[in-house]
């Protein structure tokens, strides 16, 4: 199966991976959440080639994850701002970093990435919880299923 064909699969995970499923794209999104917005800054921080960065940023703009915003007229320079759709990826980034802190740093040889909730000042430990009963969710307690495209998934 070719990479672009993932976007046509009847699976939300596969369709999502067709947009941000490679290592560079997720790192670009991570850096955007850490206040990186300019092409040169992404390139310098990630060590990615100009060609690859251009390709990944264009895909993110085409898929409405980033909005390209002009910040300098001559020469034309753009910054990349997360859209509402892009901001919705925050739980994904936080979950991946939390998993990485726990499972890819078992010897504690790397610094851990933490998140502080600005409103209360506490460092959070992200969890998934049921929006109905607020219980913490665990894989063994879940049953995934597909609904019909026009069916309400909350019923």
N, CA, C and O of each residue as an XYZ file, in Angstrom:
620
protein
N       0.832     -1.178      0.000
C       0.000      0.000      0.000
C       0.882      1.249      0.000
O       1.878      1.319      0.720
N       0.511      2.209     -0.797
C       1.255      3.451     -0.874
C       0.805      4.402      0.240
O      -0.327      4.337      0.721
N       1.732      5.290      0.634
C       1.495      6.203      1.747
C       0.211      7.019      1.554
O      -0.590      7.121      2.483
N       0.001      7.598      0.374
C      -1.166      8.454      0.143
C      -2.477      7.671      0.190
O      -3.539      8.259      0.398
N      -2.415      6.347     -0.003
C      -3.621      5.529      0.021
C      -4.189      5.366      1.425
O      -5.352      4.993      1.583
N      -3.378      5.644      2.452
C      -3.878      5.573      3.825
C      -5.067      6.511      4.024
O      -5.992      6.197      4.773
N      -5.038      7.654      3.355
C      -6.095      8.646      3.500
C      -7.437      8.210      2.962
O      -8.445      8.876      3.196
N      -7.466      7.098      2.243
C      -8.711      6.596      1.668
C      -9.248      5.384      2.408
O     -10.278      4.831      2.024
N      -8.562      4.967      3.462
C      -8.987      3.773      4.201
C     -10.172      4.073      5.103
O     -10.367      5.211      5.530
N     -10.955      3.056      5.389
C     -12.094      3.176      6.288
C     -11.625      3.026      7.738
O     -12.123      2.181      8.482
N     -10.664      3.856      8.117
C     -10.122      3.813      9.470
C      -9.611      5.207      9.831
O      -8.749      5.737      9.130
N     -10.114      5.810     10.899
C      -9.688      7.164     11.247
C      -8.205      7.246     11.607
O      -7.585      8.291     11.408
N      -7.634      6.182     12.124
C      -6.207      6.188     12.454
C      -5.385      6.234     11.177
O      -4.449      7.027     11.072
N      -5.720      5.401     10.213
C      -4.996      5.388      8.937
C      -5.136      6.726      8.215
O      -4.155      7.254      7.692
N      -6.351      7.277      8.183
C      -6.555      8.570      7.516
C      -5.753      9.673      8.198
O      -5.211     10.551      7.526
N      -5.673      9.636      9.519
C      -4.891     10.629     10.262
C      -3.405     10.458      9.993
O      -2.692     11.445      9.813
N      -2.933      9.225      9.963
C      -1.518      8.965      9.687
C      -1.116      9.438      8.301
O       0.047      9.775      8.079
N      -2.060      9.470      7.362
C      -1.727      9.951      6.023
C      -1.335     11.430      6.046
O      -0.680     11.910      5.120
N      -1.725     12.149      7.085
C      -1.383     13.570      7.214
C      -0.147     13.756      8.090
O       0.788     14.452      7.693
N      -0.130     13.146      9.272
C       0.945     13.438     10.213
C       1.657     12.200     10.744
O       2.208     12.230     11.845
N       1.654     11.135      9.991
C       2.194      9.880     10.481
C       3.677      9.645     10.284
O       4.170      8.570     10.624
N       4.401     10.603      9.751
C       5.845     10.402      9.638
C       6.544     11.195     10.736
O       5.961     12.119     11.303
N       7.779     10.840     11.033
C       8.480     11.444     12.174
C       8.656     12.943     12.035
O       8.525     13.667     13.021
N       8.950     13.426     10.842
C       9.191     14.856     10.694
C       7.942     15.665     10.956
O       8.006     16.703     11.613
N       6.811     15.213     10.456
C       5.586     15.981     10.602
C       5.168     16.089     12.061
O       4.772     17.165     12.511
N       5.249     15.009     12.794
C       4.905     15.090     14.218
C       5.870     15.992     14.979
O       5.459     16.691     15.905
N       7.139     15.986     14.604
C       8.103     16.869     15.266
C       7.841     18.334     14.910
O       8.020     19.216     15.750
N       7.425     18.593     13.690
C       7.054     19.958     13.299
C       5.856     20.421     14.128
O       5.844     21.542     14.636
N       4.865     19.567     14.261
C       3.685     19.902     15.063
C       4.074     20.109     16.524
O       3.611     21.053     17.163
N       4.921     19.232     17.052
C       5.413     19.394     18.429
C       6.046     20.769     18.609
O       5.738     21.483     19.563
N       6.934     21.135     17.687
C       7.620     22.418     17.802
C       6.659     23.595     17.670
O       6.862     24.633     18.301
N       5.618     23.446     16.860
C       4.619     24.510     16.757
C       3.934     24.735     18.105
O       3.645     25.873     18.473
N       3.676     23.656     18.837
C       3.094     23.787     20.170
C       4.091     24.392     21.163
O       3.700     24.871     22.227
N       5.365     24.368     20.813
C       6.399     24.956     21.669
C       6.814     26.326     21.135
O       7.932     26.780     21.375
N       5.908     26.975     20.414
C       6.042     28.370     19.957
C       7.013     28.576     18.800
O       7.558     29.670     18.651
N       7.241     27.567     17.988
C       8.004     27.738     16.755
C       7.005     28.008     15.638
O       6.000     27.307     15.510
N       7.286     29.031     14.827
C       6.333     29.398     13.772
C       6.993     29.669     12.422
O       6.320     29.641     11.392
N       8.290     29.928     12.413
C       8.963     30.334     11.178
C       9.762     29.186     10.583
O      10.336     28.362     11.295
N       9.782     29.158      9.249
C      10.464     28.105      8.492
C      11.898     27.901      8.980
O      12.297     26.780      9.297
N      12.673     28.989      9.039
C      14.082     28.878      9.432
C      14.247     28.321     10.844
O      15.196     27.586     11.118
N      13.328     28.670     11.732
C      13.397     28.152     13.106
C      13.097     26.650     13.141
O      13.773     25.895     13.840
N      12.080     26.223     12.384
C      11.803     24.780     12.296
C      13.039     24.055     11.779
O      13.451     23.039     12.339
N      13.624     24.580     10.713
C      14.773     23.921     10.091
C      15.946     23.839     11.058
O      16.573     22.788     11.192
N      16.242     24.939     11.726
C      17.372     24.977     12.654
C      17.151     24.024     13.834
O      18.066     23.295     14.215
N      15.960     24.024     14.407
C      15.673     23.201     15.572
C      15.642     21.707     15.249
O      16.060     20.886     16.066
N      15.152     21.357     14.068
C      14.975     19.947     13.718
C      16.116     19.366     12.893
O      16.294     18.148     12.866
N      16.883     20.201     12.230
C      17.939     19.694     11.367
C      17.400     19.009     10.127
O      18.059     18.128      9.576
N      16.232     19.388      9.683
C      15.574     18.801      8.517
C      15.989     19.590      7.267
O      16.244     20.791      7.352
N      16.057     18.924      6.117
C      16.413     19.624      4.886
C      15.296     20.584      4.484
O      14.137     20.390      4.852
N      15.649     21.609      3.735
C      14.667     22.593      3.276
C      13.576     21.921      2.435
O      12.393     22.237      2.562
N      13.997     20.993      1.578
C      13.048     20.294      0.710
C      12.009     19.525      1.537
O      10.807     19.656      1.304
N      12.473     18.726      2.499
C      11.540     17.942      3.322
C      10.642     18.841      4.154
O       9.442     18.590      4.269
N      11.218     19.892      4.737
C      10.418     20.797      5.550
C       9.349     21.478      4.707
O       8.201     21.586      5.139
N       9.703     21.933      3.528
C       8.727     22.561      2.630
C       7.598     21.598      2.306
O       6.424     21.965      2.344
N       7.961     20.369      1.989
C       6.965     19.343      1.656
C       6.018     19.089      2.836
O       4.801     19.040      2.658
N       6.577     18.930      4.034
C       5.752     18.640      5.213
C       4.877     19.834      5.588
O       3.704     19.659      5.918
N       5.429     21.036      5.543
C       4.631     22.224      5.865
C       3.503     22.410      4.859
O       2.383     22.752      5.239
N       3.788     22.186      3.581
C       2.739     22.298      2.557
C       1.615     21.297      2.808
O       0.440     21.631      2.660
N       1.971     20.076      3.187
C       0.942     19.067      3.490
C       0.097     19.511      4.680
O      -1.123     19.348      4.674
N       0.746     20.072      5.701
C       0.008     20.527      6.880
C      -0.892     21.722      6.550
O      -1.987     21.836      7.100
N      -0.449     22.602      5.668
C      -1.288     23.725      5.226
C      -2.441     23.199      4.376
O      -3.588     23.601      4.573
N      -2.147     22.305      3.433
C      -3.188     21.739      2.561
C      -4.272     21.018      3.358
O      -5.434     20.995      2.951
N      -3.892     20.429      4.492
C      -4.842     19.688      5.320
C      -5.390     20.517      6.475
O      -6.021     19.985      7.389
N      -5.143     21.821      6.426
C      -5.705     22.777      7.392
C      -5.267     22.529      8.831
O      -6.006     22.811      9.773
N      -4.055     21.996      8.989
C      -3.450     21.859     10.315
C      -2.742     23.173     10.655
O      -2.798     23.644     11.791
N      -2.079     23.751      9.663
C      -1.429     25.054      9.781
C      -2.085     26.036      8.822
O      -2.618     25.662      7.777
N      -2.027     27.288      9.208
C      -2.384     28.390      8.326
C      -1.084     29.147      8.042
O      -0.302     29.418      8.953
N      -0.871     29.475      6.798
C       0.318     30.229      6.386
C      -0.014     31.712      6.485
O      -0.935     32.189      5.821
N       0.737     32.451      7.318
C       0.444     33.863      7.583
C       1.652     34.705      7.180
O       2.763     34.484      7.661
N       1.421     35.670      6.296
C       2.481     36.565      5.846
C       2.907     37.472      7.002
O       2.068     38.120      7.628
N       4.224     37.516      7.285
C       4.696     38.419      8.327
C       5.732     39.419      7.810
O       6.117     40.332      8.540
N       6.189     39.261      6.568
C       7.145     40.198      5.977
C       6.866     40.290      4.479
O       6.767     39.266      3.803
N       6.739     41.501      3.963
C       6.401     41.715      2.554
C       7.588     41.541      1.614
O       7.470     40.871      0.588
N       8.732     42.137      1.954
C       9.881     42.094      1.049
C      11.136     41.706      1.813
O      11.645     42.522      2.582
N      11.647     40.520      1.640
C      11.071     39.430      0.841
C       9.880     38.805      1.564
O       9.746     38.909      2.783
N       9.021     38.157      0.785
C       7.842     37.518      1.380
C       8.289     36.414      2.327
O       9.016     35.496      1.948
N       7.837     36.530      3.559
C       8.125     35.529      4.588
C       6.816     35.176      5.291
O       5.967     36.031      5.546
N       6.687     33.899      5.590
C       5.463     33.411      6.214
C       5.789     32.727      7.532
O       6.870     32.169      7.720
N       4.819     32.787      8.438
C       4.900     31.968      9.639
C       3.761     30.956      9.545
O       2.812     31.133      8.782
N       3.876     29.914     10.323
C       2.906     28.831     10.290
C       2.193     28.780     11.627
O       2.798     28.533     12.670
N       0.894     29.020     11.571
C       0.070     29.101     12.777
C      -0.848     27.889     12.820
O      -1.477     27.544     11.820
N      -0.924     27.244     13.979
C      -1.840     26.117     14.131
C      -3.281     26.606     14.012
O      -3.658     27.608     14.621
N      -4.071     25.899     13.231
C      -5.496     26.193     13.095
C      -6.246     25.508     14.235
O      -5.637     24.849     15.078
N      -7.542     25.661     14.257
C      -8.352     24.948     15.253
C      -8.158     23.432     15.097
O      -8.050     22.702     16.083
N      -8.118     22.984     13.855
C      -7.890     21.560     13.573
C      -6.511     21.138     14.074
O      -6.362     20.046     14.622
N      -5.506     21.989     13.894
C      -4.164     21.698     14.379
C      -4.089     21.696     15.891
O      -3.458     20.820     16.483
N      -4.736     22.678     16.527
C      -4.742     22.742     17.991
C      -5.402     21.512     18.600
O      -5.075     21.118     19.720
N      -6.326     20.907     17.866
C      -6.994     19.693     18.354
C      -6.039     18.511     18.444
O      -6.389     17.481     19.021
N      -4.830     18.641     17.881
C      -3.822     17.577     17.994
C      -3.065     17.620     19.330
O      -2.253     16.738     19.610
N      -3.327     18.631     20.145
C      -2.595     18.756     21.404
C      -2.673     17.502     22.279
O      -1.639     17.069     22.788
N      -3.842     16.905     22.476
C      -3.883     15.683     23.290
C      -3.028     14.550     22.713
O      -2.492     13.735     23.464
N      -2.903     14.496     21.400
C      -2.072     13.472     20.756
C      -0.606     13.696     21.133
O       0.086     12.757     21.527
N      -0.135     14.941     21.011
C       1.248     15.282     21.326
C       1.536     15.024     22.804
O       2.571     14.451     23.145
N       0.626     15.445     23.680
C       0.814     15.234     25.121
C       0.837     13.736     25.440
O       1.651     13.286     26.246
N      -0.041     12.977     24.820
C      -0.083     11.525     25.074
C       1.193     10.838     24.600
O       1.721      9.970     25.295
N       1.689     11.214     23.432
C       2.926     10.610     22.928
C       4.095     10.953     23.838
O       4.916     10.086     24.137
N       4.185     12.210     24.285
C       5.308     12.582     25.147
C       5.205     11.912     26.511
O       6.225     11.541     27.092
N       4.006     11.752     27.024
C       3.816     11.058     28.306
C       4.226      9.595     28.176
O       4.896      9.052     29.054
N       3.821      8.962     27.080
C       4.215      7.574     26.825
C       5.738      7.485     26.717
O       6.351      6.583     27.289
N       6.345      8.415     25.986
C       7.799      8.428     25.818
C       8.537      8.619     27.131
O       9.574      7.995     27.353
N       8.010      9.485     28.017
C       8.622      9.662     29.331
C       8.645      8.341     30.093
O       9.629      8.028     30.764
N       7.579      7.574     29.994
C       7.459      6.330     30.758
C       8.178      5.143     30.117
O       8.836      4.366     30.809
N       8.052      5.003     28.795
C       8.478      3.772     28.150
C       9.738      3.903     27.293
O      10.326      2.886     26.923
N      10.158      5.092     26.975
C      11.372      5.282     26.177
C      12.467      5.981     26.979
O      13.395      6.563     26.416
N      12.343      5.914     28.287
C      13.329      6.537     29.160
C      13.429      5.739     30.458
O      13.523      6.305     31.547
N      13.407      4.421     30.320
C      13.365      3.547     31.493
C      14.582      3.708     32.394
O      14.475      3.513     33.605
N      15.737      4.058     31.833
C      16.951      4.245     32.631
C      17.106      5.685     33.118
O      18.101      6.029     33.756
N      16.127      6.509     32.815
C      16.127      7.924     33.224
C      17.378      8.669     32.754
O      17.926      9.500     33.478
N      17.821      8.360     31.529
C      19.006      9.026     30.999
C      18.672     10.305     30.239
O      19.574     11.077     29.913
N      17.383     10.547     29.948
C      16.957     11.739     29.220
C      16.086     12.608     30.114
O      15.453     12.127     31.054
N      16.068     13.904     29.800
C      15.147     14.798     30.498
C      13.726     14.428     30.100
O      13.475     14.055     28.954
N      12.805     14.529     31.034
C      11.399     14.277     30.733
C      10.707     15.582     30.359
O      11.062     16.652     30.854
N       9.731     15.480     29.494
C       8.931     16.626     29.091
C       7.655     16.623     29.925
O       6.909     15.644     29.928
N       7.412     17.707     30.620
C       6.225     17.831     31.467
C       5.379     19.007     30.993
O       5.835     19.837     30.207
N       4.162     19.066     31.471
C       3.224     20.114     31.107
C       2.634     20.711     32.370
O       2.165     19.990     33.250
N       2.660     22.058     32.453
C       2.078     22.749     33.592
C       0.786     23.436     33.149
O       0.746     24.127     32.132
N      -0.254     23.229     33.930
C      -1.545     23.859     33.669
C      -1.471     25.301     34.168
O      -1.358     25.538     35.370
N      -1.535     26.253     33.255
C      -1.359     27.666     33.606
C      -2.402     28.150     34.614
O      -2.087     28.964     35.482
N      -3.622     27.668     34.510
C      -4.691     28.158     35.385
C      -4.445     27.864     36.861
O      -4.696     28.711     37.718
N      -3.953     26.660     37.155
C      -3.766     26.289     38.568
C      -2.297     26.174     38.963
O      -1.977     26.094     40.149
N      -1.396     26.167     37.964
C       0.030     26.105     38.268
C       0.565     24.722     38.575
O       1.727     24.590     38.958
N      -0.250     23.682     38.418
C       0.196     22.322     38.713
C       0.738     21.631     37.466
O       0.272     21.873     36.353
N       1.723     20.772     37.671
C       2.207     19.904     36.606
C       1.194     18.775     36.487
O       0.843     18.136     37.479
N       0.731     18.536     35.277
C      -0.337     17.554     35.080
C       0.220     16.174     34.756
O       1.343     16.037     34.271
N      -0.576     15.171     35.029
C      -0.354     13.807     34.568
C      -1.572     13.490     33.717
O      -2.629     13.141     34.244
N      -1.427     13.610     32.394
C      -2.596     13.451     31.522
C      -3.205     12.059     31.617
O      -2.498     11.054     31.685
N      -4.521     12.024     31.621
C      -5.260     10.770     31.620
C      -6.441     10.908     30.670
O      -6.914     12.014     30.409
N      -6.899      9.806     30.168
C      -8.138      9.782     29.402
C      -9.250      9.415     30.365
O      -9.095      8.519     31.195
N     -10.369     10.108     30.252
C     -11.499      9.785     31.121
C     -12.783      9.789     30.313
O     -12.891     10.448     29.279
N     -13.735      9.049     30.804
C     -15.048      8.954     30.173
C     -15.778     10.284     30.335
O     -15.848     10.830     31.435
N     -16.315     10.796     29.244
C     -17.024     12.065     29.334
C     -18.388     11.926     30.011
O     -19.019     12.933     30.330
N     -18.849     10.700     30.233
C     -20.129     10.487     30.925
C     -19.943     10.283     32.433
O     -20.592     10.956     33.235
N     -19.058      9.358     32.818
C     -18.921      9.015     34.245
C     -17.613      9.505     34.857
O     -17.411      9.364     36.063
N     -16.720     10.080     34.047
C     -15.432     10.633     34.475
C     -14.426      9.586     34.980
O     -13.378      9.965     35.503
N     -14.706      8.308     34.843
C     -13.733      7.280     35.232
C     -12.554      7.307     34.271
O     -12.717      7.578     33.082
N     -11.353      7.021     34.801
C     -10.163      6.918     33.974
C     -10.330      5.727     33.039
O     -10.790      4.663     33.454
N      -9.955      5.911     31.779
C     -10.112      4.860     30.777
C      -8.851      4.017     30.667
O      -7.736      4.536     30.710
N      -9.043      2.716     30.526
C      -7.963      1.756     30.309
C      -8.348      0.879     29.130
O      -9.526      0.575     28.937
N      -7.373      0.474     28.348
C      -7.628     -0.277     27.111
C      -8.510     -1.501     27.329
O      -9.399     -1.782     26.525
N      -8.264     -2.224     28.413
C      -9.025     -3.456     28.629
C     -10.493     -3.202     28.979
O     -11.287     -4.142     29.018
N     -10.856     -1.955     29.230
C     -12.245     -1.611     29.550
C     -13.000     -1.050     28.342
O     -14.165     -0.670     28.458
N     -12.345     -0.999     27.200
C     -12.933     -0.347     26.038
C     -13.332     -1.362     24.967
O     -12.728     -2.427     24.844
N     -14.356     -1.012     24.200
C     -14.785     -1.801     23.048
C     -14.911     -0.860     21.853
O     -15.891     -0.122     21.749
N     -13.928     -0.877     20.950
C     -14.040     -0.014     19.770
C     -15.033     -0.594     18.761
O     -15.190     -1.811     18.662
N     -15.695      0.283     18.018
C     -16.603     -0.144     16.953
C     -16.757      0.995     15.961
O     -16.518      2.156     16.294
N     -17.153      0.662     14.751
C     -17.400      1.655     13.708
C     -18.891      1.926     13.643
O     -19.701      1.002     13.718
N     -19.254      3.197     13.504
C     -20.647      3.565     13.303
C     -20.836      3.930     11.839
O     -19.877      4.216     11.121
N     -22.081      3.914     11.419
C     -22.384      4.343     10.050
C     -22.084      5.842      9.936
O     -22.219      6.571     10.919
N     -21.678      6.311      8.746
C     -21.308      7.723      8.580
C     -22.365      8.727      9.049
O     -22.010      9.806      9.525
N     -23.639      8.400      8.927
C     -24.701      9.353      9.310
C     -25.245      9.074     10.703
O     -26.183      9.739     11.143
N     -24.670      8.098     11.405
C     -25.162      7.727     12.725
C     -24.510      8.591     13.792
O     -23.313      8.870     13.716
N     -25.277      9.015     14.779
C     -24.759      9.790     15.914
C     -23.953      8.864     16.806
O     -24.476      7.869     17.309
N     -22.659      9.192     17.007
C     -21.778      8.304     17.776
C     -21.928      8.485     19.270
O     -21.290      7.756     20.029
N     -22.749      9.432     19.735
C     -22.893      9.646     21.174
C     -24.064      8.873     21.752
O     -24.249      8.864     22.969
N     -24.861      8.224     20.910
C     -26.011      7.506     21.435
C     -25.681      6.079     21.781
O     -26.551      5.337     22.237
